[in-house]
Amino acid sequence: MQPMAERTIIKPVDYETPEHHPAFEEYSETIFELKEDGLPVIQARIAERLEVSRPAVSEMIKRMEAEGLIKIDTKSHIALTKSGLRLATAIVRRHRLAERFLTDVLRLSWAEAHHEAGKWEHVISPTVETALIALLENPETCPHGNPIPGSAYQAPKGNQTLADTPVGSSFKVSRIPEELEFEPGQLEFLEEFGLMPGRIGRVETVSPDGTLTLTVNGKIFGLSAFAANRILATPEALTSSL
Protein backbone atom coordinates (compact mmCIF):
# COMPACT_ATOMS: atom_id res chain seq x y z
CA MET A 1 0.00 0.00 0.00
CA GLN A 2 1.15 3.54 -0.69
CA PRO A 3 1.72 5.93 2.25
CA MET A 4 -1.39 7.94 3.05
CA ALA A 5 0.53 11.20 2.62
CA GLU A 6 0.85 10.50 -1.09
CA ARG A 7 -2.88 10.16 -1.63
CA THR A 8 -5.79 12.53 -1.77
CA ILE A 9 -8.23 11.62 0.98
CA ILE A 10 -11.87 12.49 0.41
CA LYS A 11 -13.59 12.88 3.77
CA PRO A 12 -16.88 11.05 4.36
CA VAL A 13 -18.66 14.37 5.02
CA ASP A 14 -18.55 14.95 1.25
CA TYR A 15 -20.89 11.98 0.87
CA GLU A 16 -23.34 12.64 3.69
CA THR A 17 -26.94 12.49 2.49
CA PRO A 18 -30.36 12.87 4.08
CA GLU A 19 -31.42 9.63 5.75
CA HIS A 20 -33.24 7.30 3.37
CA HIS A 21 -34.91 3.93 3.71
CA PRO A 22 -32.49 1.05 2.91
CA ALA A 23 -34.62 0.18 -0.12
CA PHE A 24 -33.90 3.58 -1.66
CA GLU A 25 -30.21 3.03 -0.96
CA GLU A 26 -30.30 -0.43 -2.53
CA TYR A 27 -32.00 0.76 -5.70
CA SER A 28 -29.76 3.82 -6.03
CA GLU A 29 -26.70 1.58 -5.68
CA THR A 30 -28.03 -0.81 -8.31
CA ILE A 31 -28.71 1.98 -10.80
CA PHE A 32 -25.19 3.33 -10.21
CA GLU A 33 -23.59 -0.08 -10.76
CA LEU A 34 -25.59 -0.92 -13.87
CA LYS A 35 -24.50 2.36 -15.44
CA GLU A 36 -20.91 1.77 -14.29
CA ASP A 37 -20.90 -1.59 -16.08
CA GLY A 38 -22.31 -0.03 -19.24
CA LEU A 39 -25.63 -1.85 -19.00
CA PRO A 40 -29.01 -0.32 -19.91
CA VAL A 41 -30.65 0.99 -16.76
CA ILE A 42 -34.21 -0.17 -17.18
CA GLN A 43 -36.68 -1.77 -14.82
CA ALA A 44 -36.09 -5.26 -16.20
CA ARG A 45 -32.35 -5.01 -15.42
CA ILE A 46 -33.02 -3.77 -11.90
CA ALA A 47 -35.47 -6.59 -11.26
CA GLU A 48 -32.94 -9.11 -12.54
CA ARG A 49 -30.09 -7.71 -10.42
CA LEU A 50 -32.11 -7.47 -7.21
CA GLU A 51 -34.09 -10.67 -7.85
CA VAL A 52 -37.43 -9.00 -7.22
CA SER A 53 -40.63 -8.86 -9.26
CA ARG A 54 -41.23 -6.33 -12.01
CA PRO A 55 -44.31 -4.90 -10.18
CA ALA A 56 -42.19 -4.37 -7.05
CA VAL A 57 -39.55 -2.54 -9.08
CA SER A 58 -42.18 -0.43 -10.82
CA GLU A 59 -43.63 0.68 -7.49
CA MET A 60 -40.21 1.53 -6.06
CA ILE A 61 -39.22 3.47 -9.18
CA LYS A 62 -42.37 5.59 -8.81
CA ARG A 63 -41.47 6.32 -5.19
CA MET A 64 -37.88 7.20 -6.07
CA GLU A 65 -39.04 9.53 -8.82
CA ALA A 66 -41.39 11.24 -6.38
CA GLU A 67 -38.47 11.61 -3.94
CA GLY A 68 -36.40 13.29 -6.63
CA LEU A 69 -33.76 10.54 -6.69
CA ILE A 70 -34.20 9.49 -10.32
CA LYS A 71 -35.48 10.70 -13.65
CA ILE A 72 -36.86 8.65 -16.53
CA ASP A 73 -36.52 9.53 -20.20
CA THR A 74 -38.94 8.86 -23.04
CA LYS A 75 -37.34 5.48 -23.70
CA SER A 76 -37.86 4.37 -20.08
CA HIS A 77 -34.15 4.61 -19.26
CA ILE A 78 -33.53 5.49 -15.63
CA ALA A 79 -30.89 7.96 -14.46
CA LEU A 80 -29.93 9.23 -11.03
CA THR A 81 -30.55 12.87 -10.24
CA LYS A 82 -27.92 14.89 -8.39
CA SER A 83 -29.48 13.82 -5.08
CA GLY A 84 -29.74 10.21 -6.22
CA LEU A 85 -26.13 10.14 -7.35
CA ARG A 86 -25.00 11.56 -4.02
CA LEU A 87 -26.88 8.81 -2.20
CA ALA A 88 -25.63 6.07 -4.53
CA THR A 89 -22.05 7.26 -4.28
CA ALA A 90 -22.15 7.10 -0.50
CA ILE A 91 -23.56 3.57 -0.47
CA VAL A 92 -21.21 2.22 -3.15
CA ARG A 93 -18.26 3.77 -1.33
CA ARG A 94 -19.22 2.18 1.99
CA HIS A 95 -19.93 -1.17 0.37
CA ARG A 96 -16.51 -1.29 -1.28
CA LEU A 97 -14.71 -0.12 1.84
CA ALA A 98 -16.52 -2.83 3.81
CA GLU A 99 -15.50 -5.47 1.26
CA ARG A 100 -11.90 -4.36 1.52
CA PHE A 101 -11.98 -4.56 5.32
CA LEU A 102 -13.73 -7.94 5.34
CA THR A 103 -11.21 -9.52 2.95
CA ASP A 104 -7.99 -7.76 3.96
CA VAL A 105 -8.47 -7.70 7.72
CA LEU A 106 -11.01 -10.39 8.58
CA ARG A 107 -9.85 -12.69 5.75
CA LEU A 108 -13.32 -13.55 4.52
CA SER A 109 -13.68 -15.02 1.06
CA TRP A 110 -14.77 -12.83 -1.84
CA ALA A 111 -18.28 -14.25 -1.82
CA GLU A 112 -18.69 -13.91 1.95
CA ALA A 113 -17.37 -10.34 1.90
CA HIS A 114 -19.71 -9.33 -0.91
CA HIS A 115 -22.70 -10.72 0.97
CA GLU A 116 -21.78 -9.16 4.31
CA ALA A 117 -20.89 -5.79 2.79
CA GLY A 118 -24.42 -5.63 1.43
CA LYS A 119 -25.57 -5.39 5.06
CA TRP A 120 -22.78 -3.14 6.34
CA GLU A 121 -23.28 -0.48 3.67
CA HIS A 122 -26.54 0.62 5.28
CA VAL A 123 -25.19 1.09 8.81
CA ILE A 124 -21.66 2.48 8.40
CA SER A 125 -21.57 5.99 9.88
CA PRO A 126 -19.22 8.77 8.76
CA THR A 127 -17.18 8.15 11.92
CA VAL A 128 -16.73 4.45 11.12
CA GLU A 129 -16.05 5.27 7.49
CA THR A 130 -13.23 7.60 8.53
CA ALA A 131 -11.77 4.84 10.71
CA LEU A 132 -11.95 2.33 7.85
CA ILE A 133 -10.19 4.72 5.50
CA ALA A 134 -7.38 5.23 8.02
CA LEU A 135 -7.04 1.53 8.84
CA LEU A 136 -7.00 0.48 5.18
CA GLU A 137 -4.71 3.37 4.16
CA ASN A 138 -7.23 5.01 1.86
CA PRO A 139 -7.73 2.18 -0.66
CA GLU A 140 -8.59 3.02 -4.25
CA THR A 141 -10.53 -0.13 -5.15
CA CYS A 142 -12.57 -2.91 -3.64
CA PRO A 143 -11.02 -6.42 -3.65
CA HIS A 144 -12.44 -6.97 -7.15
CA GLY A 145 -10.73 -3.89 -8.58
CA ASN A 146 -13.81 -1.67 -8.80
CA PRO A 147 -13.03 1.96 -7.89
CA ILE A 148 -14.03 3.37 -4.52
CA PRO A 149 -15.83 6.68 -5.19
CA GLY A 150 -13.85 9.64 -3.93
CA SER A 151 -10.48 7.88 -4.03
CA ALA A 152 -7.59 8.77 -6.31
CA TYR A 153 -8.33 5.80 -8.59
CA GLN A 154 -7.21 5.98 -12.20
CA ALA A 155 -7.89 3.16 -14.66
CA PRO A 156 -4.71 1.31 -15.69
CA LYS A 157 -3.39 2.15 -19.14
CA GLY A 158 -4.14 -0.46 -21.76
CA ASN A 159 -7.18 -1.86 -19.95
CA GLN A 160 -9.03 -4.35 -22.15
CA THR A 161 -11.23 -7.39 -21.68
CA LEU A 162 -9.68 -10.83 -21.43
CA ALA A 163 -11.62 -11.69 -24.59
CA ASP A 164 -9.54 -9.07 -26.42
CA THR A 165 -6.24 -10.48 -25.17
CA PRO A 166 -4.47 -12.42 -27.97
CA VAL A 167 -3.75 -16.13 -27.56
CA GLY A 168 -0.25 -16.60 -26.19
CA SER A 169 -0.21 -13.18 -24.54
CA SER A 170 0.16 -12.53 -20.85
CA PHE A 171 -2.02 -10.20 -18.81
CA LYS A 172 -2.48 -8.69 -15.37
CA VAL A 173 -6.03 -8.76 -14.03
CA SER A 174 -7.24 -5.26 -13.16
CA ARG A 175 -10.97 -5.43 -12.54
CA ILE A 176 -13.87 -7.83 -11.99
CA PRO A 177 -17.04 -5.81 -12.76
CA GLU A 178 -20.03 -5.79 -10.42
CA GLU A 179 -22.08 -7.71 -12.97
CA LEU A 180 -20.03 -10.84 -12.32
CA GLU A 181 -20.38 -10.48 -8.55
CA PHE A 182 -24.06 -11.27 -8.95
CA GLU A 183 -23.53 -14.38 -11.08
CA PRO A 184 -24.07 -17.47 -8.86
CA GLY A 185 -20.78 -19.18 -8.04
CA GLN A 186 -18.70 -16.76 -10.11
CA LEU A 187 -16.79 -15.12 -7.25
CA GLU A 188 -15.99 -18.51 -5.71
CA PHE A 189 -14.71 -19.77 -9.08
CA LEU A 190 -12.50 -16.75 -9.75
CA GLU A 191 -11.04 -16.80 -6.25
CA GLU A 192 -10.40 -20.56 -6.40
CA PHE A 193 -8.38 -20.23 -9.60
CA GLY A 194 -6.66 -16.99 -8.61
CA LEU A 195 -8.14 -14.81 -11.33
CA MET A 196 -7.96 -11.72 -9.12
CA PRO A 197 -6.73 -8.13 -9.52
CA GLY A 198 -2.96 -7.98 -9.60
CA ARG A 199 -2.52 -11.61 -10.66
CA ILE A 200 -0.64 -12.43 -13.85
CA GLY A 201 -1.81 -15.05 -16.33
CA ARG A 202 -1.65 -16.13 -19.95
CA VAL A 203 -4.25 -16.90 -22.59
CA GLU A 204 -3.51 -20.39 -23.90
CA THR A 205 -6.36 -21.03 -26.32
CA VAL A 206 -9.74 -19.72 -27.38
CA SER A 207 -12.62 -21.99 -28.40
CA PRO A 208 -15.13 -21.28 -31.18
CA ASP A 209 -17.73 -20.38 -28.55
CA GLY A 210 -15.39 -17.82 -26.98
CA THR A 211 -14.32 -19.91 -23.99
CA LEU A 212 -10.74 -19.12 -22.99
CA THR A 213 -8.18 -21.53 -21.58
CA LEU A 214 -6.02 -19.64 -19.11
CA THR A 215 -2.99 -20.31 -16.97
CA VAL A 216 -2.84 -18.45 -13.64
CA ASN A 217 -0.60 -19.41 -10.72
CA GLY A 218 0.25 -22.72 -12.38
CA LYS A 219 -3.42 -23.65 -12.78
CA ILE A 220 -4.96 -24.24 -16.20
CA PHE A 221 -8.70 -23.72 -16.46
CA GLY A 222 -11.47 -22.58 -18.76
CA LEU A 223 -13.23 -19.22 -18.54
CA SER A 224 -16.62 -18.67 -20.15
CA ALA A 225 -17.06 -16.14 -22.93
CA PHE A 226 -19.52 -14.28 -20.70
CA ALA A 227 -16.85 -13.68 -18.05
CA ALA A 228 -14.02 -13.17 -20.55
CA ASN A 229 -15.95 -10.33 -22.17
CA ARG A 230 -16.31 -8.54 -18.84
CA ILE A 231 -13.11 -9.05 -16.84
CA LEU A 232 -10.58 -6.30 -17.50
CA ALA A 233 -6.83 -6.77 -17.70
CA THR A 234 -3.71 -5.06 -18.98
CA PRO A 235 -0.91 -6.52 -21.15
CA GLU A 236 1.89 -7.84 -18.97
CA ALA A 237 5.42 -9.06 -19.70
CA LEU A 238 5.96 -12.17 -17.63
CA THR A 239 8.89 -12.06 -15.26
CA SER A 240 8.40 -15.45 -13.68
CA SER A 241 6.93 -18.82 -14.49
CA LEU A 242 3.16 -19.11 -14.46
C-alpha positions as CSV (number, residue, x, y, z in Angstrom):
1,M,0.0,0.0,0.0
2,Q,1.2,3.5,-0.7
3,P,1.7,5.9,2.2
4,M,-1.4,7.9,3.1
5,A,0.5,11.2,2.6
6,E,0.9,10.5,-1.1
7,R,-2.9,10.2,-1.6
8,T,-5.8,12.5,-1.8
9,I,-8.2,11.6,1.0
10,I,-11.9,12.5,0.4
11,K,-13.6,12.9,3.8
12,P,-16.9,11.1,4.4
13,V,-18.7,14.4,5.0
14,D,-18.6,14.9,1.2
15,Y,-20.9,12.0,0.9
16,E,-23.3,12.6,3.7
17,T,-26.9,12.5,2.5
18,P,-30.4,12.9,4.1
19,E,-31.4,9.6,5.7
20,H,-33.2,7.3,3.4
21,H,-34.9,3.9,3.7
22,P,-32.5,1.0,2.9
23,A,-34.6,0.2,-0.1
24,F,-33.9,3.6,-1.7
25,E,-30.2,3.0,-1.0
26,E,-30.3,-0.4,-2.5
27,Y,-32.0,0.8,-5.7
28,S,-29.8,3.8,-6.0
29,E,-26.7,1.6,-5.7
30,T,-28.0,-0.8,-8.3
31,I,-28.7,2.0,-10.8
32,F,-25.2,3.3,-10.2
33,E,-23.6,-0.1,-10.8
34,L,-25.6,-0.9,-13.9
35,K,-24.5,2.4,-15.4
36,E,-20.9,1.8,-14.3
37,D,-20.9,-1.6,-16.1
38,G,-22.3,0.0,-19.2
39,L,-25.6,-1.9,-19.0
40,P,-29.0,-0.3,-19.9
41,V,-30.6,1.0,-16.8
42,I,-34.2,-0.2,-17.2
43,Q,-36.7,-1.8,-14.8
44,A,-36.1,-5.3,-16.2
45,R,-32.3,-5.0,-15.4
46,I,-33.0,-3.8,-11.9
47,A,-35.5,-6.6,-11.3
48,E,-32.9,-9.1,-12.5
49,R,-30.1,-7.7,-10.4
50,L,-32.1,-7.5,-7.2
51,E,-34.1,-10.7,-7.9
52,V,-37.4,-9.0,-7.2
53,S,-40.6,-8.9,-9.3
54,R,-41.2,-6.3,-12.0
55,P,-44.3,-4.9,-10.2
56,A,-42.2,-4.4,-7.1
57,V,-39.6,-2.5,-9.1
58,S,-42.2,-0.4,-10.8
59,E,-43.6,0.7,-7.5
60,M,-40.2,1.5,-6.1
61,I,-39.2,3.5,-9.2
62,K,-42.4,5.6,-8.8
63,R,-41.5,6.3,-5.2
64,M,-37.9,7.2,-6.1
65,E,-39.0,9.5,-8.8
66,A,-41.4,11.2,-6.4
67,E,-38.5,11.6,-3.9
68,G,-36.4,13.3,-6.6
69,L,-33.8,10.5,-6.7
70,I,-34.2,9.5,-10.3
71,K,-35.5,10.7,-13.6
72,I,-36.9,8.6,-16.5
73,D,-36.5,9.5,-20.2
74,T,-38.9,8.9,-23.0
75,K,-37.3,5.5,-23.7
76,S,-37.9,4.4,-20.1
77,H,-34.1,4.6,-19.3
78,I,-33.5,5.5,-15.6
79,A,-30.9,8.0,-14.5
80,L,-29.9,9.2,-11.0
81,T,-30.5,12.9,-10.2
82,K,-27.9,14.9,-8.4
83,S,-29.5,13.8,-5.1
84,G,-29.7,10.2,-6.2
85,L,-26.1,10.1,-7.4
86,R,-25.0,11.6,-4.0
87,L,-26.9,8.8,-2.2
88,A,-25.6,6.1,-4.5
89,T,-22.0,7.3,-4.3
90,A,-22.2,7.1,-0.5
91,I,-23.6,3.6,-0.5
92,V,-21.2,2.2,-3.1
93,R,-18.3,3.8,-1.3
94,R,-19.2,2.2,2.0
95,H,-19.9,-1.2,0.4
96,R,-16.5,-1.3,-1.3
97,L,-14.7,-0.1,1.8
98,A,-16.5,-2.8,3.8
99,E,-15.5,-5.5,1.3
100,R,-11.9,-4.4,1.5
101,F,-12.0,-4.6,5.3
102,L,-13.7,-7.9,5.3
103,T,-11.2,-9.5,3.0
104,D,-8.0,-7.8,4.0
105,V,-8.5,-7.7,7.7
106,L,-11.0,-10.4,8.6
107,R,-9.9,-12.7,5.8
108,L,-13.3,-13.6,4.5
109,S,-13.7,-15.0,1.1
110,W,-14.8,-12.8,-1.8
111,A,-18.3,-14.2,-1.8
112,E,-18.7,-13.9,2.0
113,A,-17.4,-10.3,1.9
114,H,-19.7,-9.3,-0.9
115,H,-22.7,-10.7,1.0
116,E,-21.8,-9.2,4.3
117,A,-20.9,-5.8,2.8
118,G,-24.4,-5.6,1.4
119,K,-25.6,-5.4,5.1
120,W,-22.8,-3.1,6.3
121,E,-23.3,-0.5,3.7
122,H,-26.5,0.6,5.3
123,V,-25.2,1.1,8.8
124,I,-21.7,2.5,8.4
125,S,-21.6,6.0,9.9
126,P,-19.2,8.8,8.8
127,T,-17.2,8.1,11.9
128,V,-16.7,4.5,11.1
129,E,-16.1,5.3,7.5
130,T,-13.2,7.6,8.5
131,A,-11.8,4.8,10.7
132,L,-12.0,2.3,7.9
133,I,-10.2,4.7,5.5
134,A,-7.4,5.2,8.0
135,L,-7.0,1.5,8.8
136,L,-7.0,0.5,5.2
137,E,-4.7,3.4,4.2
138,N,-7.2,5.0,1.9
139,P,-7.7,2.2,-0.7
140,E,-8.6,3.0,-4.3
141,T,-10.5,-0.1,-5.1
142,C,-12.6,-2.9,-3.6
143,P,-11.0,-6.4,-3.7
144,H,-12.4,-7.0,-7.2
145,G,-10.7,-3.9,-8.6
146,N,-13.8,-1.7,-8.8
147,P,-13.0,2.0,-7.9
148,I,-14.0,3.4,-4.5
149,P,-15.8,6.7,-5.2
150,G,-13.9,9.6,-3.9
151,S,-10.5,7.9,-4.0
152,A,-7.6,8.8,-6.3
153,Y,-8.3,5.8,-8.6
154,Q,-7.2,6.0,-12.2
155,A,-7.9,3.2,-14.7
156,P,-4.7,1.3,-15.7
157,K,-3.4,2.2,-19.1
158,G,-4.1,-0.5,-21.8
159,N,-7.2,-1.9,-20.0
160,Q,-9.0,-4.3,-22.2
161,T,-11.2,-7.4,-21.7
162,L,-9.7,-10.8,-21.4
163,A,-11.6,-11.7,-24.6
164,D,-9.5,-9.1,-26.4
165,T,-6.2,-10.5,-25.2
166,P,-4.5,-12.4,-28.0
167,V,-3.7,-16.1,-27.6
168,G,-0.2,-16.6,-26.2
169,S,-0.2,-13.2,-24.5
170,S,0.2,-12.5,-20.9
171,F,-2.0,-10.2,-18.8
172,K,-2.5,-8.7,-15.4
173,V,-6.0,-8.8,-14.0
174,S,-7.2,-5.3,-13.2
175,R,-11.0,-5.4,-12.5
176,I,-13.9,-7.8,-12.0
177,P,-17.0,-5.8,-12.8
178,E,-20.0,-5.8,-10.4
179,E,-22.1,-7.7,-13.0
180,L,-20.0,-10.8,-12.3
181,E,-20.4,-10.5,-8.6
182,F,-24.1,-11.3,-8.9
183,E,-23.5,-14.4,-11.1
184,P,-24.1,-17.5,-8.9
185,G,-20.8,-19.2,-8.0
186,Q,-18.7,-16.8,-10.1
187,L,-16.8,-15.1,-7.2
188,E,-16.0,-18.5,-5.7
189,F,-14.7,-19.8,-9.1
190,L,-12.5,-16.7,-9.8
191,E,-11.0,-16.8,-6.2
192,E,-10.4,-20.6,-6.4
193,F,-8.4,-20.2,-9.6
194,G,-6.7,-17.0,-8.6
195,L,-8.1,-14.8,-11.3
196,M,-8.0,-11.7,-9.1
197,P,-6.7,-8.1,-9.5
198,G,-3.0,-8.0,-9.6
199,R,-2.5,-11.6,-10.7
200,I,-0.6,-12.4,-13.9
201,G,-1.8,-15.1,-16.3
202,R,-1.6,-16.1,-19.9
203,V,-4.2,-16.9,-22.6
204,E,-3.5,-20.4,-23.9
205,T,-6.4,-21.0,-26.3
206,V,-9.7,-19.7,-27.4
207,S,-12.6,-22.0,-28.4
208,P,-15.1,-21.3,-31.2
209,D,-17.7,-20.4,-28.5
210,G,-15.4,-17.8,-27.0
211,T,-14.3,-19.9,-24.0
212,L,-10.7,-19.1,-23.0
213,T,-8.2,-21.5,-21.6
214,L,-6.0,-19.6,-19.1
215,T,-3.0,-20.3,-17.0
216,V,-2.8,-18.4,-13.6
217,N,-0.6,-19.4,-10.7
218,G,0.3,-22.7,-12.4
219,K,-3.4,-23.7,-12.8
220,I,-5.0,-24.2,-16.2
221,F,-8.7,-23.7,-16.5
222,G,-11.5,-22.6,-18.8
223,L,-13.2,-19.2,-18.5
224,S,-16.6,-18.7,-20.2
225,A,-17.1,-16.1,-22.9
226,F,-19.5,-14.3,-20.7
227,A,-16.9,-13.7,-18.0
228,A,-14.0,-13.2,-20.5
229,N,-15.9,-10.3,-22.2
230,R,-16.3,-8.5,-18.8
231,I,-13.1,-9.1,-16.8
232,L,-10.6,-6.3,-17.5
233,A,-6.8,-6.8,-17.7
234,T,-3.7,-5.1,-19.0
235,P,-0.9,-6.5,-21.2
236,E,1.9,-7.8,-19.0
237,A,5.4,-9.1,-19.7
238,L,6.0,-12.2,-17.6
239,T,8.9,-12.1,-15.3
240,S,8.4,-15.5,-13.7
241,S,6.9,-18.8,-14.5
242,L,3.2,-19.1,-14.5
